[in-house]
Amino acid sequence: MDYSAISIFNSLVEESKNNKNMAVLTGYELSLSKSLKQGSDLWLNNPRVPREASGTSGMTAAMNGSINLSTDDGWIPEFAKHGENSFVVPKGDYENMSIYEQDNYDMNKLYEILENEIFPAYYDHPNQWRKIQYNSMNDVKDLFNSDRMADEYYQILYNYNG
């Protein structure tokens, strides 16, 4: 029943027909998700702060060697080290911004990061890019796995430290 989102999606589909470098993927499901994550170099997930529920797509993308570029929401505050294992759009003063201003701020910061940090690392410094990839894969496997989660729940539930 989210007619606003449906309208935006439909306008993106129409816009994609006029742009050779743009695609809208319909029928998004696990098989397509797997292919995208295994084949991506950069995972864009930029929800409007504070609306991200979790961010599991970014976690699994990182496990597949994709570097996250995200707004600072969901799982990102627990994980991200900007320029070391991911890239993060810094939070603005969202409480004093309209939604339009927040979106504009995030968009401009995202473009700045792409132009000034990501593109130079990817195209001009491939060893730096690979190091960020390795850091991302290593950090995500240590911080976001079921063993760590079960251990943390056990410690919290039983106040156990040993």
TIRO-2110 file (N, C-alpha, C; in Angstrom, 1 decimal):
// TIRO-2110
0.8, -1.2, 0.0, N, 1, A
0.0, 0.0, 0.0, CA, 1, A
0.9, 1.3, 0.0, C, 1, A
2.2, 1.1, -0.2, N, 2, A
3.0, 2.3, -0.2, CA, 2, A
3.1, 2.9, -1.6, C, 2, A
2.0, 3.7, -1.9, N, 3, A
1.8, 4.2, -3.3, CA, 3, A
2.9, 5.2, -3.7, C, 3, A
3.5, 5.9, -2.7, N, 4, A
4.6, 6.8, -3.0, CA, 4, A
5.8, 6.0, -3.5, C, 4, A
6.1, 5.0, -2.8, N, 5, A
7.3, 4.2, -3.2, CA, 5, A
7.1, 3.5, -4.5, C, 5, A
5.8, 3.0, -4.7, N, 6, A
5.5, 2.3, -6.0, CA, 6, A
5.6, 3.3, -7.2, C, 6, A
5.2, 4.5, -6.9, N, 7, A
5.3, 5.6, -8.0, CA, 7, A
6.8, 5.9, -8.3, C, 7, A
7.6, 6.0, -7.2, N, 8, A
9.0, 6.3, -7.5, CA, 8, A
9.7, 5.1, -8.2, C, 8, A
9.3, 3.9, -7.8, N, 9, A
9.9, 2.7, -8.5, CA, 9, A
9.5, 2.7, -10.0, C, 9, A
8.2, 3.0, -10.3, N, 10, A
7.7, 3.0, -11.7, CA, 10, A
8.4, 4.1, -12.5, C, 10, A
8.7, 5.3, -11.8, N, 11, A
9.4, 6.3, -12.6, CA, 11, A
10.8, 5.9, -12.8, C, 11, A
11.5, 5.2, -11.9, N, 12, A
12.8, 4.7, -12.2, CA, 12, A
12.8, 3.7, -13.3, C, 12, A
11.8, 2.8, -13.4, N, 13, A
11.7, 1.9, -14.5, CA, 13, A
11.6, 2.6, -15.8, C, 13, A
10.8, 3.6, -15.9, N, 14, A
10.7, 4.4, -17.1, CA, 14, A
12.0, 5.2, -17.4, C, 14, A
12.6, 5.7, -16.4, N, 15, A
13.9, 6.5, -16.6, CA, 15, A
15.0, 5.5, -17.1, C, 15, A
15.0, 4.3, -16.6, N, 16, A
16.0, 3.3, -17.1, CA, 16, A
15.9, 3.0, -18.5, C, 16, A
14.8, 3.2, -19.1, N, 17, A
14.6, 2.9, -20.6, CA, 17, A
15.4, 3.9, -21.4, C, 17, A
15.7, 5.1, -20.8, N, 18, A
16.4, 6.2, -21.6, CA, 18, A
17.9, 6.2, -21.3, C, 18, A
18.3, 5.4, -20.4, N, 19, A
19.7, 5.4, -19.9, CA, 19, A
20.4, 4.0, -20.1, C, 19, A
21.4, 4.0, -20.9, N, 20, A
22.1, 2.7, -21.2, CA, 20, A
22.8, 2.2, -19.9, C, 20, A
23.3, 3.1, -19.0, N, 21, A
24.1, 2.7, -17.9, CA, 21, A
23.2, 2.5, -16.6, C, 21, A
21.9, 2.4, -16.8, N, 22, A
21.0, 2.2, -15.6, CA, 22, A
20.1, 1.0, -15.8, C, 22, A
19.9, 0.2, -14.8, N, 23, A
19.0, -0.9, -14.9, CA, 23, A
18.2, -1.0, -13.6, C, 23, A
17.0, -1.4, -13.7, N, 24, A
16.1, -1.6, -12.6, CA, 24, A
15.8, -3.1, -12.6, C, 24, A
16.2, -3.8, -11.5, N, 25, A
16.0, -5.2, -11.4, CA, 25, A
14.7, -5.5, -10.8, C, 25, A
13.9, -6.2, -11.5, N, 26, A
12.6, -6.7, -10.9, CA, 26, A
12.7, -8.1, -10.5, C, 26, A
11.8, -8.6, -9.7, N, 27, A
11.9, -10.0, -9.3, CA, 27, A
13.0, -10.3, -8.4, C, 27, A
13.4, -9.4, -7.6, N, 28, A
14.6, -9.5, -6.7, CA, 28, A
14.3, -10.7, -5.7, C, 28, A
15.2, -11.7, -5.7, N, 29, A
15.0, -12.8, -4.8, CA, 29, A
16.4, -13.4, -4.5, C, 29, A
16.5, -14.5, -3.8, N, 30, A
17.7, -14.9, -3.2, CA, 30, A
18.8, -15.3, -4.3, C, 30, A
18.4, -15.9, -5.4, N, 31, A
19.3, -16.2, -6.5, CA, 31, A
19.9, -15.0, -7.1, C, 31, A
19.1, -14.0, -7.4, N, 32, A
19.6, -12.7, -8.0, CA, 32, A
20.4, -12.0, -6.9, C, 32, A
20.0, -12.0, -5.7, N, 33, A
20.8, -11.4, -4.6, CA, 33, A
22.2, -12.0, -4.5, C, 33, A
22.3, -13.3, -4.6, N, 34, A
23.5, -14.0, -4.5, CA, 34, A
24.5, -13.6, -5.7, C, 34, A
23.9, -13.5, -6.9, N, 35, A
24.7, -13.2, -8.1, CA, 35, A
25.2, -11.7, -8.0, C, 35, A
24.4, -10.8, -7.5, N, 36, A
24.8, -9.4, -7.4, CA, 36, A
25.9, -9.3, -6.4, C, 36, A
25.8, -9.9, -5.2, N, 37, A
26.8, -9.8, -4.2, CA, 37, A
28.1, -10.4, -4.6, C, 37, A
28.1, -11.5, -5.3, N, 38, A
29.3, -12.2, -5.7, CA, 38, A
30.0, -11.4, -6.8, C, 38, A
29.3, -10.6, -7.5, N, 39, A
29.9, -9.9, -8.7, CA, 39, A
30.1, -8.4, -8.4, C, 39, A
29.8, -7.9, -7.3, N, 40, A
30.0, -6.4, -7.1, CA, 40, A
31.3, -6.1, -6.4, C, 40, A
31.8, -4.9, -6.7, N, 41, A
32.9, -4.3, -6.1, CA, 41, A
32.6, -3.4, -5.0, C, 41, A
31.4, -2.7, -5.2, N, 42, A
30.9, -1.7, -4.2, CA, 42, A
29.5, -1.9, -4.0, C, 42, A
29.1, -2.0, -2.7, N, 43, A
27.7, -2.3, -2.4, CA, 43, A
27.1, -1.0, -1.8, C, 43, A
26.2, -0.4, -2.6, N, 44, A
25.5, 0.8, -2.2, CA, 44, A
24.3, 0.5, -1.4, C, 44, A
24.2, 1.0, -0.2, N, 45, A
23.0, 0.8, 0.6, CA, 45, A
22.9, 2.1, 1.4, C, 45, A
22.0, 3.0, 0.9, N, 46, A
22.0, 4.3, 1.5, CA, 46, A
20.5, 4.7, 1.9, C, 46, A
20.1, 4.0, 3.0, N, 47, A
18.7, 4.3, 3.5, CA, 47, A
18.7, 5.7, 4.2, C, 47, A
17.6, 6.2, 4.3, N, 48, A
17.4, 7.5, 5.0, CA, 48, A
17.6, 7.2, 6.5, C, 48, A
18.5, 7.8, 7.1, N, 49, A
18.7, 7.7, 8.6, CA, 49, A
17.5, 8.2, 9.3, C, 49, A
16.9, 7.6, 10.2, N, 50, A
17.3, 6.3, 10.9, CA, 50, A
16.3, 5.2, 10.5, C, 50, A
16.2, 4.9, 9.2, N, 51, A
15.1, 3.9, 8.8, CA, 51, A
15.7, 2.6, 8.4, C, 51, A
17.0, 2.3, 8.5, N, 52, A
17.5, 1.0, 8.2, CA, 52, A
17.2, 0.1, 9.3, C, 52, A
16.6, -1.1, 9.0, N, 53, A
16.3, -2.0, 10.1, CA, 53, A
17.6, -2.8, 10.5, C, 53, A
18.3, -3.3, 9.5, N, 54, A
19.5, -4.1, 9.9, CA, 54, A
20.6, -3.8, 8.9, C, 54, A
20.5, -4.4, 7.7, N, 55, A
21.5, -4.2, 6.7, CA, 55, A
22.2, -5.5, 6.3, C, 55, A
21.5, -6.6, 6.4, N, 56, A
22.1, -7.9, 6.2, CA, 56, A
22.6, -8.0, 4.7, C, 56, A
22.0, -7.3, 3.8, N, 57, A
22.6, -7.4, 2.4, CA, 57, A
24.0, -6.8, 2.4, C, 57, A
24.3, -5.8, 3.2, N, 58, A
25.6, -5.3, 3.2, CA, 58, A
26.6, -6.2, 3.9, C, 58, A
26.1, -7.0, 4.9, N, 59, A
26.9, -8.0, 5.6, CA, 59, A
27.3, -9.1, 4.6, C, 59, A
26.4, -9.6, 3.9, N, 60, A
26.7, -10.7, 3.0, CA, 60, A
27.5, -10.2, 1.8, C, 60, A
27.2, -9.0, 1.4, N, 61, A
28.1, -8.4, 0.3, CA, 61, A
29.5, -8.3, 0.7, C, 61, A
29.8, -7.9, 1.9, N, 62, A
31.1, -7.8, 2.5, CA, 62, A
31.8, -9.2, 2.6, C, 62, A
31.0, -10.2, 2.9, N, 63, A
31.5, -11.5, 3.0, CA, 63, A
31.9, -12.0, 1.6, C, 63, A
31.4, -11.4, 0.6, N, 64, A
31.7, -11.8, -0.8, CA, 64, A
32.8, -10.8, -1.4, C, 64, A
33.4, -10.0, -0.6, N, 65, A
34.4, -9.1, -1.1, CA, 65, A
34.0, -7.8, -1.7, C, 65, A
32.7, -7.4, -1.5, N, 66, A
32.2, -6.1, -1.9, CA, 66, A
32.4, -5.1, -0.8, C, 66, A
32.8, -3.9, -1.1, N, 67, A
33.0, -2.9, -0.1, CA, 67, A
31.7, -2.1, 0.0, C, 67, A
31.3, -1.8, 1.3, N, 68, A
30.1, -1.0, 1.5, CA, 68, A
30.3, 0.5, 1.4, C, 68, A
29.4, 1.1, 0.8, N, 69, A
29.2, 2.6, 0.8, CA, 69, A
27.8, 2.8, 1.3, C, 69, A
27.7, 3.3, 2.5, N, 70, A
26.4, 3.4, 3.1, CA, 70, A
26.2, 4.7, 3.9, C, 70, A
25.0, 5.0, 4.2, N, 71, A
24.7, 6.0, 5.2, CA, 71, A
25.0, 5.3, 6.6, C, 71, A
25.1, 6.1, 7.6, N, 72, A
25.5, 5.7, 8.9, CA, 72, A
24.3, 5.2, 9.7, C, 72, A
23.8, 4.0, 9.3, N, 73, A
22.6, 3.5, 9.9, CA, 73, A
22.6, 2.0, 9.9, C, 73, A
21.7, 1.4, 10.6, N, 74, A
21.6, -0.1, 10.6, CA, 74, A
22.8, -0.7, 11.3, C, 74, A
23.4, -1.6, 10.6, N, 75, A
24.6, -2.3, 11.2, CA, 75, A
25.9, -1.5, 11.0, C, 75, A
25.9, -0.5, 10.1, N, 76, A
27.1, 0.2, 9.8, CA, 76, A
27.8, 0.8, 11.0, C, 76, A
27.1, 1.5, 11.9, N, 77, A
27.8, 2.1, 13.0, CA, 77, A
28.6, 1.1, 13.9, C, 77, A
28.2, -0.2, 13.9, N, 78, A
28.9, -1.2, 14.6, CA, 78, A
30.1, -1.8, 13.9, C, 78, A
30.1, -1.6, 12.6, N, 79, A
31.1, -2.2, 11.7, CA, 79, A
32.1, -1.3, 11.0, C, 79, A
31.6, -0.2, 10.5, N, 80, A
32.4, 0.6, 9.6, CA, 80, A
33.5, 1.3, 10.2, C, 80, A
34.7, 1.2, 9.5, N, 81, A
35.8, 2.1, 9.7, CA, 81, A
36.1, 2.7, 8.3, C, 81, A
35.6, 4.0, 8.2, N, 82, A
35.7, 4.7, 6.9, CA, 82, A
37.1, 4.7, 6.3, C, 82, A
37.1, 4.2, 5.1, N, 83, A
38.4, 4.1, 4.4, CA, 83, A
39.3, 2.9, 4.7, C, 83, A
38.9, 2.2, 5.7, N, 84, A
39.6, 1.0, 6.1, CA, 84, A
38.9, -0.3, 5.7, C, 84, A
37.6, -0.4, 6.0, N, 85, A
36.8, -1.6, 5.6, CA, 85, A
35.5, -1.2, 4.9, C, 85, A
35.3, 0.0, 4.7, N, 86, A
34.0, 0.5, 4.1, CA, 86, A
34.1, 2.0, 3.9, C, 86, A
33.0, 2.6, 3.4, N, 87, A
33.0, 4.1, 3.2, CA, 87, A
31.6, 4.5, 3.8, C, 87, A
31.6, 5.5, 4.5, N, 88, A
30.3, 5.9, 5.2, CA, 88, A
30.0, 7.4, 5.0, C, 88, A
28.8, 7.7, 4.6, N, 89, A
28.3, 9.0, 4.5, CA, 89, A
28.2, 9.5, 5.9, C, 89, A
28.9, 10.6, 6.3, N, 90, A
28.8, 11.1, 7.7, CA, 90, A
27.4, 11.7, 8.0, C, 90, A
26.9, 11.5, 9.2, N, 91, A
25.6, 12.0, 9.6, CA, 91, A
25.7, 13.5, 9.6, C, 91, A
24.6, 14.0, 9.1, N, 92, A
24.4, 15.5, 9.2, CA, 92, A
23.5, 15.8, 10.4, C, 92, A
23.2, 17.1, 10.5, N, 93, A
22.3, 17.5, 11.6, CA, 93, A
20.9, 17.3, 11.2, C, 93, A
20.5, 16.0, 11.1, N, 94, A
19.2, 15.6, 10.5, CA, 94, A
18.0, 16.1, 11.3, C, 94, A
18.2, 16.3, 12.6, N, 95, A
17.0, 16.8, 13.4, CA, 95, A
16.6, 18.2, 12.9, C, 95, A
17.6, 19.0, 12.4, N, 96, A
17.3, 20.3, 11.9, CA, 96, A
17.2, 20.4, 10.4, C, 96, A
17.0, 19.3, 9.7, N, 97, A
16.8, 19.3, 8.3, CA, 97, A
15.5, 18.7, 7.9, C, 97, A
15.0, 19.3, 6.8, N, 98, A
13.8, 18.6, 6.2, CA, 98, A
14.2, 17.3, 5.5, C, 98, A
13.3, 16.5, 5.1, N, 99, A
13.6, 15.3, 4.4, CA, 99, A
14.4, 15.6, 3.1, C, 99, A
13.9, 16.6, 2.4, N, 100, A
14.6, 17.0, 1.2, CA, 100, A
16.0, 17.4, 1.5, C, 100, A
16.2, 18.2, 2.5, N, 101, A
17.6, 18.6, 2.9, CA, 101, A
18.5, 17.5, 3.3, C, 101, A
17.9, 16.5, 4.0, N, 102, A
18.6, 15.3, 4.4, CA, 102, A
19.0, 14.5, 3.2, C, 102, A
18.1, 14.3, 2.3, N, 103, A
18.4, 13.5, 1.1, CA, 103, A
19.5, 14.2, 0.2, C, 103, A
19.4, 15.5, 0.1, N, 104, A
20.4, 16.3, -0.6, CA, 104, A
21.7, 16.3, 0.0, C, 104, A
21.8, 16.4, 1.3, N, 105, A
23.0, 16.3, 2.1, CA, 105, A
23.7, 14.9, 1.8, C, 105, A
22.9, 13.9, 2.0, N, 106, A
23.4, 12.5, 1.9, CA, 106, A
23.9, 12.3, 0.4, C, 106, A
23.1, 12.7, -0.5, N, 107, A
23.5, 12.6, -1.9, CA, 107, A
24.8, 13.3, -2.2, C, 107, A
25.0, 14.5, -1.8, N, 108, A
26.2, 15.3, -2.1, CA, 108, A
27.4, 14.6, -1.4, C, 108, A
27.2, 14.2, -0.2, N, 109, A
28.3, 13.5, 0.6, CA, 109, A
28.7, 12.2, -0.1, C, 109, A
27.7, 11.5, -0.6, N, 110, A
28.0, 10.2, -1.3, CA, 110, A
28.8, 10.5, -2.5, C, 110, A
28.4, 11.5, -3.3, N, 111, A
29.1, 11.8, -4.5, CA, 111, A
30.5, 12.3, -4.2, C, 111, A
30.7, 13.0, -3.2, N, 112, A
32.1, 13.5, -2.8, CA, 112, A
32.9, 12.2, -2.4, C, 112, A
32.4, 11.3, -1.7, N, 113, A
33.2, 10.1, -1.3, CA, 113, A
33.5, 9.3, -2.6, C, 113, A
32.5, 9.1, -3.5, N, 114, A
32.8, 8.4, -4.7, CA, 114, A
33.9, 9.1, -5.5, C, 114, A
33.8, 10.4, -5.7, N, 115, A
34.8, 11.1, -6.5, CA, 115, A
36.1, 11.2, -5.9, C, 115, A
36.2, 11.5, -4.6, N, 116, A
37.5, 11.8, -4.0, CA, 116, A
38.2, 10.7, -3.3, C, 116, A
37.4, 9.6, -3.0, N, 117, A
38.0, 8.5, -2.3, CA, 117, A
37.9, 7.1, -3.0, C, 117, A
36.7, 6.8, -3.4, N, 118, A
36.4, 5.5, -3.9, CA, 118, A
37.0, 5.3, -5.3, C, 118, A
36.7, 6.2, -6.3, N, 119, A
37.2, 6.1, -7.6, CA, 119, A
38.7, 6.2, -7.7, C, 119, A
39.4, 7.1, -6.9, N, 120, A
40.8, 7.1, -7.0, CA, 120, A
41.4, 5.8, -6.4, C, 120, A
40.9, 5.2, -5.3, N, 121, A
41.4, 4.0, -4.8, CA, 121, A
41.2, 2.8, -5.8, C, 121, A
40.0, 2.7, -6.3, N, 122, A
39.6, 1.6, -7.2, CA, 122, A
40.5, 1.7, -8.5, C, 122, A
40.5, 2.8, -9.1, N, 123, A
41.2, 2.9, -10.4, CA, 123, A
42.7, 3.2, -10.4, C, 123, A
43.1, 4.0, -9.4, N, 124, A
44.5, 4.4, -9.4, CA, 124, A
45.4, 3.6, -8.3, C, 124, A
44.8, 3.1, -7.3, N, 125, A
45.5, 2.4, -6.2, CA, 125, A
44.9, 1.0, -5.9, C, 125, A
45.0, 0.1, -6.9, N, 126, A
44.3, -1.2, -6.7, CA, 126, A
44.8, -2.0, -5.4, C, 126, A
46.0, -1.8, -5.0, N, 127, A
46.5, -2.5, -3.8, CA, 127, A
45.7, -1.9, -2.6, C, 127, A
45.5, -0.6, -2.5, N, 128, A
44.7, 0.0, -1.5, CA, 128, A
43.3, -0.5, -1.5, C, 128, A
42.7, -0.6, -2.7, N, 129, A
41.3, -1.1, -2.8, CA, 129, A
41.3, -2.6, -2.3, C, 129, A
42.2, -3.4, -2.7, N, 130, A
42.2, -4.8, -2.2, CA, 130, A
42.4, -4.9, -0.7, C, 130, A
43.2, -4.0, -0.1, N, 131, A
43.4, -4.0, 1.3, CA, 131, A
42.0, -3.7, 2.0, C, 131, A
41.3, -2.7, 1.5, N, 132, A
40.0, -2.4, 2.1, CA, 132, A
39.0, -3.6, 1.9, C, 132, A
39.1, -4.3, 0.8, N, 133, A
38.3, -5.5, 0.6, CA, 133, A
38.6, -6.6, 1.6, C, 133, A
39.9, -6.8, 1.8, N, 134, A
40.3, -7.9, 2.8, CA, 134, A
39.9, -7.5, 4.2, C, 134, A
40.1, -6.2, 4.5, N, 135, A
39.7, -5.7, 5.9, CA, 135, A
38.2, -5.9, 6.1, C, 135, A
37.4, -5.6, 5.0, N, 136, A
36.0, -5.8, 5.1, CA, 136, A
35.6, -7.2, 5.3, C, 136, A
36.2, -8.1, 4.5, N, 137, A
35.8, -9.5, 4.6, CA, 137, A
36.2, -10.1, 6.0, C, 137, A
37.4, -9.7, 6.5, N, 138, A
37.9, -10.2, 7.8, CA, 138, A
37.0, -9.6, 8.9, C, 138, A
36.7, -8.3, 8.9, N, 139, A
36.0, -7.7, 10.0, CA, 139, A
34.6, -8.3, 10.0, C, 139, A
33.9, -8.5, 8.9, N, 140, A
32.5, -8.9, 8.9, CA, 140, A
32.4, -10.3, 9.4, C, 140, A
33.4, -11.2, 9.0, N, 141, A
33.3, -12.6, 9.5, CA, 141, A
33.5, -12.7, 11.0, C, 141, A
34.3, -11.8, 11.6, N, 142, A
34.6, -11.9, 13.0, CA, 142, A
33.4, -11.2, 13.8, C, 142, A
32.9, -10.2, 13.3, N, 143, A
31.9, -9.4, 14.1, CA, 143, A
30.4, -9.9, 13.8, C, 143, A
30.2, -10.4, 12.7, N, 144, A
28.8, -10.7, 12.3, CA, 144, A
28.6, -12.1, 11.9, C, 144, A
28.8, -13.0, 12.9, N, 145, A
28.5, -14.5, 12.6, CA, 145, A
27.7, -15.0, 13.7, C, 145, A
27.1, -16.2, 13.5, N, 146, A
26.2, -16.8, 14.5, CA, 146, A
26.9, -17.2, 15.8, C, 146, A
28.2, -17.6, 15.7, N, 147, A
28.9, -18.0, 16.9, CA, 147, A
29.1, -16.8, 17.8, C, 147, A
29.5, -15.7, 17.3, N, 148, A
29.6, -14.5, 18.1, CA, 148, A
28.3, -14.1, 18.7, C, 148, A
27.2, -14.1, 17.9, N, 149, A
25.9, -13.7, 18.3, CA, 149, A
25.4, -14.7, 19.5, C, 149, A
25.6, -16.0, 19.3, N, 150, A
25.1, -16.9, 20.3, CA, 150, A
25.9, -16.7, 21.6, C, 150, A
27.2, -16.5, 21.5, N, 151, A
28.0, -16.2, 22.7, CA, 151, A
27.6, -15.0, 23.4, C, 151, A
27.4, -13.9, 22.6, N, 152, A
26.9, -12.6, 23.2, CA, 152, A
25.6, -12.8, 23.9, C, 152, A
24.6, -13.5, 23.3, N, 153, A
23.3, -13.7, 23.9, CA, 153, A
23.5, -14.5, 25.2, C, 153, A
24.3, -15.5, 25.2, N, 154, A
24.5, -16.3, 26.4, CA, 154, A
25.1, -15.5, 27.5, C, 154, A
26.1, -14.6, 27.2, N, 155, A
26.7, -13.8, 28.2, CA, 155, A
25.7, -12.8, 28.8, C, 155, A
24.9, -12.2, 27.9, N, 156, A
23.9, -11.3, 28.4, CA, 156, A
22.8, -12.0, 29.2, C, 156, A
22.3, -13.1, 28.7, N, 157, A
21.2, -13.8, 29.3, CA, 157, A
21.6, -14.3, 30.7, C, 157, A
22.8, -14.9, 30.8, N, 158, A
23.2, -15.5, 32.0, CA, 158, A
24.3, -14.7, 32.8, C, 158, A
24.6, -13.5, 32.3, N, 159, A
25.6, -12.6, 32.9, CA, 159, A
26.8, -13.4, 33.2, C, 159, A
27.3, -14.1, 32.1, N, 160, A
28.4, -15.1, 32.2, CA, 160, A
29.6, -14.5, 31.5, C, 160, A
30.7, -14.5, 32.1, N, 161, A
32.0, -13.9, 31.5, CA, 161, A
33.1, -14.9, 31.5, C, 161, A
32.9, -16.1, 31.4, N, 162, A
34.0, -17.0, 31.5, CA, 162, A
34.0, -18.2, 30.7, C, 162, A
END
